[in-house]
């Protein structure tokens, strides 16, 4: 592959230099990052067709006790290779304890745990190289540049990713020469992700990766996480943002009081709580009453009419036909599906934590 306009960084790791290159603008010619993504996506598709020998994560009857307090109470969990799983729970639900057990940082009281085919408590060092972790908070060495930090991290691994490619993947190629202390909050989170990915892990733990981000930075981070799926990585995501989980995750697991209370896609979870779609509008006092069969109710405090239904298309058709035939307007007409946050609150109601 041909490069032009390469820009060398300042001295890195005692004389080592790297190049952040500007590729020739050749229409239709894929970049190295694109080629790597294509290769990994192809491998992932082959694995999907053949079927992996083991699950990426397999947990059965996991318990964790601190004296008389039960933090984790019989959790079962399965995560497939190449899957993005959102692991949701309120503070104190047992989420962090479970993740630390999976990462090998905490010993469990009982139960079986396999992560990438090994028990994290006794896994060899080679297993650790296959794990990438993005903590909720971290502080890189302030005197290093972003590029130096990634190159140094790569040196800890037997077969790391190309650090330059990793910087490009997370959108830090143009900031590689900038000291980490001068990076913005969003850039530091990008660096956190680069440090987790440069070892080319098979499994990535993302602990609330967009906490404190503005909406624009959150959307950019979503793109990076979706890129991990394209690379064939398995991702375990914890977040308090329900829209983030709904956007990124293939499946969602919700825990409360140390137990799994629901699992599945966002639609699966909504079905478990019988969540309905709400059709609402603001009728005039002189309007005719809609047919009783629609089940419309008017909130006396707001004057808003609403219909809660699990068959929104049919009911909306009936409502608009009635309005057209009677000449009734439907001001502020709104059709609102239940959000994942609505579903989550119903699922965790009464769990206590």
DRENPA-546907 format. One record per residue (C-alpha): residue number from 1; x, y, z. Coordinates in nm, 3 decimals. Example, Ala and Ser with C-alpha at 12.3 -4.5 7.8 and 13.67 -1.06 7.14 Angstrom:
REM residues 2
[tivo 1, [1.230, -0.450, 0.780]]
[tivo 2, [1.367, -0.106, 0.714]]
REM end
This chain:
REM residues 353
[tivo 1, [0.000, 0.000, 0.000]]
[tivo 2, [0.133, 0.343, -0.091]]
[tivo 3, [0.152, 0.630, 0.157]]
[tivo 4, [0.221, 0.999, 0.105]]
[tivo 5, [0.270, 1.283, 0.345]]
[tivo 6, [0.366, 1.075, 0.644]]
[tivo 7, [0.405, 1.277, 0.963]]
[tivo 8, [0.651, 1.153, 1.225]]
[tivo 9, [0.585, 1.199, 1.591]]
[tivo 10, [0.824, 1.332, 1.848]]
[tivo 11, [1.063, 1.088, 2.014]]
[tivo 12, [0.875, 0.784, 2.140]]
[tivo 13, [1.002, 0.533, 2.395]]
[tivo 14, [1.367, 0.627, 2.376]]
[tivo 15, [1.408, 0.688, 2.006]]
[tivo 16, [1.127, 0.479, 1.854]]
[tivo 17, [0.920, 0.667, 1.599]]
[tivo 18, [0.595, 0.590, 1.429]]
[tivo 19, [0.421, 0.735, 1.129]]
[tivo 20, [0.067, 0.859, 1.101]]
[tivo 21, [0.036, 0.852, 0.725]]
[tivo 22, [-0.194, 1.018, 0.478]]
[tivo 23, [-0.294, 0.763, 0.218]]
[tivo 24, [-0.324, 0.832, -0.149]]
[tivo 25, [-0.675, 0.935, -0.239]]
[tivo 26, [-0.756, 0.650, -0.471]]
[tivo 27, [-1.130, 0.595, -0.521]]
[tivo 28, [-1.237, 0.244, -0.441]]
[tivo 29, [-0.907, 0.152, -0.277]]
[tivo 30, [-0.968, 0.025, 0.079]]
[tivo 31, [-0.759, 0.152, 0.369]]
[tivo 32, [-0.564, -0.089, 0.585]]
[tivo 33, [-0.815, -0.047, 0.866]]
[tivo 34, [-1.096, -0.135, 0.625]]
[tivo 35, [-0.909, -0.443, 0.505]]
[tivo 36, [-0.849, -0.555, 0.863]]
[tivo 37, [-1.215, -0.505, 0.947]]
[tivo 38, [-1.313, -0.703, 0.637]]
[tivo 39, [-1.088, -0.993, 0.733]]
[tivo 40, [-1.216, -1.000, 1.091]]
[tivo 41, [-1.578, -0.975, 0.978]]
[tivo 42, [-1.522, -1.267, 0.741]]
[tivo 43, [-1.371, -1.476, 1.021]]
[tivo 44, [-1.661, -1.388, 1.247]]
[tivo 45, [-1.910, -1.498, 0.980]]
[tivo 46, [-1.728, -1.828, 0.938]]
[tivo 47, [-1.735, -1.883, 1.314]]
[tivo 48, [-2.103, -1.805, 1.317]]
[tivo 49, [-2.175, -2.065, 1.047]]
[tivo 50, [-1.950, -2.334, 1.190]]
[tivo 51, [-2.034, -2.255, 1.551]]
[tivo 52, [-1.773, -2.180, 1.819]]
[tivo 53, [-1.653, -2.461, 2.040]]
[tivo 54, [-1.743, -2.267, 2.354]]
[tivo 55, [-1.937, -1.958, 2.450]]
[tivo 56, [-1.740, -1.641, 2.509]]
[tivo 57, [-1.889, -1.626, 2.860]]
[tivo 58, [-2.072, -1.905, 3.043]]
[tivo 59, [-2.188, -1.853, 3.402]]
[tivo 60, [-2.402, -2.090, 3.608]]
[tivo 61, [-2.546, -2.037, 3.955]]
[tivo 62, [-2.299, -1.764, 4.048]]
[tivo 63, [-2.304, -1.654, 4.412]]
[tivo 64, [-2.104, -1.390, 4.596]]
[tivo 65, [-2.143, -1.327, 4.967]]
[tivo 66, [-1.985, -1.062, 5.187]]
[tivo 67, [-2.055, -1.195, 5.533]]
[tivo 68, [-2.432, -1.207, 5.565]]
[tivo 69, [-2.485, -0.987, 5.262]]
[tivo 70, [-2.558, -1.156, 4.927]]
[tivo 71, [-2.431, -0.941, 4.640]]
[tivo 72, [-2.485, -1.199, 4.365]]
[tivo 73, [-2.758, -1.459, 4.409]]
[tivo 74, [-2.755, -1.741, 4.154]]
[tivo 75, [-2.686, -1.562, 3.826]]
[tivo 76, [-2.683, -1.760, 3.500]]
[tivo 77, [-2.533, -1.585, 3.200]]
[tivo 78, [-2.434, -1.681, 2.846]]
[tivo 79, [-2.264, -1.455, 2.590]]
[tivo 80, [-2.193, -1.574, 2.238]]
[tivo 81, [-1.876, -1.495, 2.044]]
[tivo 82, [-1.912, -1.171, 1.850]]
[tivo 83, [-2.213, -1.057, 2.053]]
[tivo 84, [-2.264, -0.718, 2.217]]
[tivo 85, [-2.443, -0.776, 2.548]]
[tivo 86, [-2.572, -0.494, 2.767]]
[tivo 87, [-2.559, -0.581, 3.137]]
[tivo 88, [-2.796, -0.347, 3.320]]
[tivo 89, [-2.871, -0.294, 3.685]]
[tivo 90, [-2.907, -0.016, 3.937]]
[tivo 91, [-2.631, 0.072, 4.182]]
[tivo 92, [-2.598, -0.212, 4.431]]
[tivo 93, [-2.769, -0.468, 4.207]]
[tivo 94, [-2.456, -0.685, 4.186]]
[tivo 95, [-2.348, -0.570, 3.844]]
[tivo 96, [-1.996, -0.454, 3.933]]
[tivo 97, [-1.926, -0.760, 4.148]]
[tivo 98, [-2.029, -0.990, 3.863]]
[tivo 99, [-1.811, -0.804, 3.612]]
[tivo 100, [-1.509, -0.814, 3.843]]
[tivo 101, [-1.552, -1.191, 3.879]]
[tivo 102, [-1.565, -1.230, 3.502]]
[tivo 103, [-1.253, -1.014, 3.463]]
[tivo 104, [-1.066, -1.228, 3.716]]
[tivo 105, [-1.027, -0.953, 3.974]]
[tivo 106, [-1.254, -1.106, 4.239]]
[tivo 107, [-1.300, -1.460, 4.369]]
[tivo 108, [-1.656, -1.589, 4.380]]
[tivo 109, [-1.824, -1.770, 4.669]]
[tivo 110, [-1.968, -2.046, 4.449]]
[tivo 111, [-2.089, -2.128, 4.099]]
[tivo 112, [-1.913, -2.201, 3.771]]
[tivo 113, [-1.761, -1.934, 3.546]]
[tivo 114, [-1.592, -1.973, 3.210]]
[tivo 115, [-1.461, -1.679, 3.012]]
[tivo 116, [-1.305, -1.761, 2.675]]
[tivo 117, [-1.285, -2.123, 2.788]]
[tivo 118, [-1.106, -2.059, 3.121]]
[tivo 119, [-1.203, -2.008, 3.482]]
[tivo 120, [-1.089, -1.647, 3.547]]
[tivo 121, [-0.964, -1.739, 3.895]]
[tivo 122, [-0.698, -1.976, 3.759]]
[tivo 123, [-0.661, -1.859, 3.397]]
[tivo 124, [-0.307, -1.836, 3.254]]
[tivo 125, [-0.138, -1.510, 3.155]]
[tivo 126, [-0.213, -1.582, 2.789]]
[tivo 127, [-0.583, -1.558, 2.876]]
[tivo 128, [-0.532, -1.209, 3.017]]
[tivo 129, [-0.397, -1.095, 2.679]]
[tivo 130, [-0.732, -1.186, 2.523]]
[tivo 131, [-0.924, -0.951, 2.753]]
[tivo 132, [-0.963, -0.576, 2.702]]
[tivo 133, [-1.105, -0.356, 2.978]]
[tivo 134, [-1.228, 0.003, 2.962]]
[tivo 135, [-1.283, 0.124, 3.317]]
[tivo 136, [-1.538, 0.389, 3.406]]
[tivo 137, [-1.254, 0.617, 3.515]]
[tivo 138, [-0.883, 0.608, 3.434]]
[tivo 139, [-0.591, 0.848, 3.420]]
[tivo 140, [-0.317, 0.791, 3.160]]
[tivo 141, [0.040, 0.906, 3.233]]
[tivo 142, [0.009, 1.283, 3.173]]
[tivo 143, [0.362, 1.327, 3.034]]
[tivo 144, [0.306, 1.076, 2.751]]
[tivo 145, [0.147, 1.159, 2.419]]
[tivo 146, [-0.152, 0.956, 2.308]]
[tivo 147, [0.070, 0.775, 2.059]]
[tivo 148, [0.336, 0.699, 2.319]]
[tivo 149, [0.074, 0.560, 2.558]]
[tivo 150, [-0.065, 0.325, 2.294]]
[tivo 151, [0.281, 0.210, 2.180]]
[tivo 152, [0.384, 0.145, 2.538]]
[tivo 153, [0.066, -0.055, 2.602]]
[tivo 154, [0.127, -0.258, 2.287]]
[tivo 155, [0.465, -0.361, 2.425]]
[tivo 156, [0.296, -0.563, 2.700]]
[tivo 157, [0.139, -0.804, 2.449]]
[tivo 158, [0.279, -1.092, 2.247]]
[tivo 159, [0.080, -1.017, 1.930]]
[tivo 160, [-0.063, -0.666, 1.957]]
[tivo 161, [-0.257, -0.474, 1.696]]
[tivo 162, [-0.071, -0.214, 1.496]]
[tivo 163, [-0.072, 0.092, 1.730]]
[tivo 164, [-0.112, 0.331, 1.437]]
[tivo 165, [-0.410, 0.135, 1.309]]
[tivo 166, [-0.556, 0.133, 1.661]]
[tivo 167, [-0.523, 0.511, 1.688]]
[tivo 168, [-0.700, 0.544, 1.354]]
[tivo 169, [-0.975, 0.306, 1.463]]
[tivo 170, [-1.066, 0.516, 1.767]]
[tivo 171, [-1.027, 0.849, 1.588]]
[tivo 172, [-0.706, 0.966, 1.757]]
[tivo 173, [-0.468, 0.960, 1.460]]
[tivo 174, [-0.460, 1.340, 1.437]]
[tivo 175, [-0.407, 1.373, 1.813]]
[tivo 176, [-0.131, 1.113, 1.845]]
[tivo 177, [0.133, 1.377, 1.928]]
[tivo 178, [-0.078, 1.549, 2.193]]
[tivo 179, [0.006, 1.503, 2.562]]
[tivo 180, [-0.261, 1.302, 2.739]]
[tivo 181, [-0.305, 1.573, 3.001]]
[tivo 182, [-0.421, 1.808, 2.725]]
[tivo 183, [-0.674, 1.570, 2.573]]
[tivo 184, [-1.042, 1.653, 2.607]]
[tivo 185, [-1.273, 1.425, 2.803]]
[tivo 186, [-1.396, 1.259, 2.485]]
[tivo 187, [-1.042, 1.213, 2.356]]
[tivo 188, [-0.936, 1.052, 2.684]]
[tivo 189, [-1.220, 0.799, 2.652]]
[tivo 190, [-1.102, 0.729, 2.298]]
[tivo 191, [-0.755, 0.670, 2.439]]
[tivo 192, [-0.900, 0.435, 2.702]]
[tivo 193, [-1.057, 0.235, 2.423]]
[tivo 194, [-0.733, 0.236, 2.222]]
[tivo 195, [-0.541, 0.102, 2.523]]
[tivo 196, [-0.798, -0.176, 2.562]]
[tivo 197, [-0.791, -0.267, 2.193]]
[tivo 198, [-0.421, -0.250, 2.110]]
[tivo 199, [-0.369, -0.598, 2.258]]
[tivo 200, [-0.621, -0.725, 1.998]]
[tivo 201, [-0.850, -0.883, 2.260]]
[tivo 202, [-1.130, -1.125, 2.179]]
[tivo 203, [-1.348, -0.992, 2.462]]
[tivo 204, [-1.389, -0.628, 2.565]]
[tivo 205, [-1.549, -0.509, 2.892]]
[tivo 206, [-1.688, -0.156, 2.863]]
[tivo 207, [-1.784, -0.006, 3.201]]
[tivo 208, [-2.012, 0.293, 3.143]]
[tivo 209, [-1.793, 0.416, 2.855]]
[tivo 210, [-1.989, 0.735, 2.782]]
[tivo 211, [-2.054, 0.863, 3.135]]
[tivo 212, [-2.015, 1.241, 3.138]]
[tivo 213, [-2.016, 1.275, 2.760]]
[tivo 214, [-2.216, 1.542, 2.578]]
[tivo 215, [-2.470, 1.407, 2.323]]
[tivo 216, [-2.234, 1.454, 2.029]]
[tivo 217, [-1.947, 1.270, 2.198]]
[tivo 218, [-2.182, 0.989, 2.301]]
[tivo 219, [-2.292, 0.937, 1.943]]
[tivo 220, [-1.930, 0.926, 1.828]]
[tivo 221, [-1.853, 0.666, 2.095]]
[tivo 222, [-2.146, 0.457, 1.978]]
[tivo 223, [-1.984, 0.443, 1.636]]
[tivo 224, [-1.661, 0.312, 1.791]]
[tivo 225, [-1.847, 0.044, 1.986]]
[tivo 226, [-2.035, -0.062, 1.674]]
[tivo 227, [-1.695, -0.088, 1.502]]
[tivo 228, [-1.596, -0.347, 1.764]]
[tivo 229, [-1.888, -0.562, 1.650]]
[tivo 230, [-1.767, -0.527, 1.291]]
[tivo 231, [-1.424, -0.648, 1.404]]
[tivo 232, [-1.585, -0.961, 1.546]]
[tivo 233, [-1.517, -0.870, 1.909]]
[tivo 234, [-1.735, -0.984, 2.195]]
[tivo 235, [-1.845, -0.687, 2.407]]
[tivo 236, [-1.995, -0.679, 2.756]]
[tivo 237, [-2.135, -0.330, 2.807]]
[tivo 238, [-2.255, -0.177, 3.132]]
[tivo 239, [-2.438, 0.153, 3.113]]
[tivo 240, [-2.704, 0.362, 3.285]]
[tivo 241, [-2.818, 0.505, 2.950]]
[tivo 242, [-3.109, 0.294, 2.827]]
[tivo 243, [-3.101, 0.442, 2.476]]
[tivo 244, [-2.735, 0.341, 2.455]]
[tivo 245, [-2.815, -0.019, 2.545]]
[tivo 246, [-3.103, -0.030, 2.299]]
[tivo 247, [-2.888, 0.115, 2.019]]
[tivo 248, [-2.578, -0.099, 2.067]]
[tivo 249, [-2.671, -0.432, 2.223]]
[tivo 250, [-2.773, -0.752, 2.048]]
[tivo 251, [-2.924, -0.867, 2.378]]
[tivo 252, [-2.986, -0.716, 2.720]]
[tivo 253, [-2.962, -0.876, 3.064]]
[tivo 254, [-3.120, -0.692, 3.359]]
[tivo 255, [-3.028, -0.777, 3.717]]
[tivo 256, [-3.180, -0.665, 4.043]]
[tivo 257, [-3.093, -0.761, 4.401]]
[tivo 258, [-2.824, -0.994, 4.268]]
[tivo 259, [-3.056, -1.193, 4.041]]
[tivo 260, [-3.132, -1.187, 3.669]]
[tivo 261, [-3.482, -1.043, 3.634]]
[tivo 262, [-3.503, -1.036, 3.253]]
[tivo 263, [-3.303, -1.112, 2.941]]
[tivo 264, [-3.351, -1.080, 2.566]]
[tivo 265, [-3.381, -0.805, 2.306]]
[tivo 266, [-3.545, -0.474, 2.391]]
[tivo 267, [-3.867, -0.600, 2.231]]
[tivo 268, [-3.844, -0.923, 2.431]]
[tivo 269, [-3.814, -0.724, 2.754]]
[tivo 270, [-4.111, -0.506, 2.660]]
[tivo 271, [-4.319, -0.818, 2.599]]
[tivo 272, [-4.225, -0.955, 2.942]]
[tivo 273, [-4.386, -0.658, 3.117]]
[tivo 274, [-4.673, -0.632, 2.867]]
[tivo 275, [-4.566, -0.279, 2.776]]
[tivo 276, [-4.816, -0.102, 2.552]]
[tivo 277, [-4.800, 0.175, 2.295]]
[tivo 278, [-4.969, 0.502, 2.395]]
[tivo 279, [-5.166, 0.708, 2.142]]
[tivo 280, [-5.247, 1.056, 2.270]]
[tivo 281, [-5.393, 1.388, 2.150]]
[tivo 282, [-5.545, 1.704, 2.297]]
[tivo 283, [-5.919, 1.710, 2.217]]
[tivo 284, [-6.138, 2.018, 2.224]]
[tivo 285, [-6.424, 2.040, 2.472]]
[tivo 286, [-6.670, 2.053, 2.181]]
[tivo 287, [-6.534, 1.742, 2.010]]
[tivo 288, [-6.748, 1.431, 1.980]]
[tivo 289, [-6.647, 1.140, 2.196]]
[tivo 290, [-6.444, 0.869, 2.019]]
[tivo 291, [-6.600, 0.522, 1.993]]
[tivo 292, [-6.607, 0.348, 2.330]]
[tivo 293, [-6.441, 0.043, 2.178]]
[tivo 294, [-6.116, 0.237, 2.146]]
[tivo 295, [-6.088, 0.267, 2.522]]
[tivo 296, [-5.987, 0.634, 2.517]]
[tivo 297, [-5.938, 0.805, 2.854]]
[tivo 298, [-5.893, 1.175, 2.926]]
[tivo 299, [-5.656, 1.290, 3.197]]
[tivo 300, [-5.854, 1.555, 3.390]]
[tivo 301, [-5.534, 1.729, 3.502]]
[tivo 302, [-5.385, 1.778, 3.154]]
[tivo 303, [-5.683, 1.740, 2.923]]
[tivo 304, [-5.487, 1.488, 2.717]]
[tivo 305, [-5.677, 1.194, 2.569]]
[tivo 306, [-5.488, 0.865, 2.554]]
[tivo 307, [-5.531, 0.510, 2.436]]
[tivo 308, [-5.298, 0.236, 2.560]]
[tivo 309, [-5.283, -0.056, 2.319]]
[tivo 310, [-5.068, -0.347, 2.209]]
[tivo 311, [-5.207, -0.319, 1.855]]
[tivo 312, [-5.118, 0.039, 1.769]]
[tivo 313, [-5.156, 0.011, 1.390]]
[tivo 314, [-5.516, -0.112, 1.402]]
[tivo 315, [-5.623, 0.129, 1.677]]
[tivo 316, [-5.459, 0.427, 1.506]]
[tivo 317, [-5.636, 0.338, 1.181]]
[tivo 318, [-5.971, 0.322, 1.362]]
[tivo 319, [-5.906, 0.651, 1.542]]
[tivo 320, [-5.808, 0.846, 1.229]]
[tivo 321, [-6.100, 0.699, 1.030]]
[tivo 322, [-6.340, 0.815, 1.303]]
[tivo 323, [-6.179, 1.160, 1.308]]
[tivo 324, [-6.204, 1.193, 0.930]]
[tivo 325, [-6.570, 1.086, 0.921]]
[tivo 326, [-6.674, 1.322, 1.202]]
[tivo 327, [-6.451, 1.614, 1.105]]
[tivo 328, [-6.271, 1.604, 1.440]]
[tivo 329, [-5.913, 1.726, 1.450]]
[tivo 330, [-5.652, 1.539, 1.652]]
[tivo 331, [-5.417, 1.816, 1.770]]
[tivo 332, [-5.085, 1.707, 1.921]]
[tivo 333, [-5.143, 1.352, 1.799]]
[tivo 334, [-4.858, 1.137, 1.925]]
[tivo 335, [-4.776, 0.766, 1.910]]
[tivo 336, [-4.522, 0.665, 2.174]]
[tivo 337, [-4.374, 0.317, 2.203]]
[tivo 338, [-4.259, 0.224, 2.554]]
[tivo 339, [-3.894, 0.314, 2.595]]
[tivo 340, [-3.640, 0.071, 2.730]]
[tivo 341, [-3.620, 0.295, 3.036]]
[tivo 342, [-3.993, 0.245, 3.098]]
[tivo 343, [-3.950, -0.130, 3.064]]
[tivo 344, [-3.639, -0.133, 3.283]]
[tivo 345, [-3.814, 0.054, 3.565]]
[tivo 346, [-4.102, -0.194, 3.556]]
[tivo 347, [-3.866, -0.490, 3.557]]
[tivo 348, [-3.664, -0.366, 3.854]]
[tivo 349, [-3.956, -0.231, 4.053]]
[tivo 350, [-3.967, -0.399, 4.391]]
[tivo 351, [-3.618, -0.552, 4.372]]
[tivo 352, [-3.495, -0.303, 4.631]]
[tivo 353, [-3.157, -0.264, 4.458]]
REM end
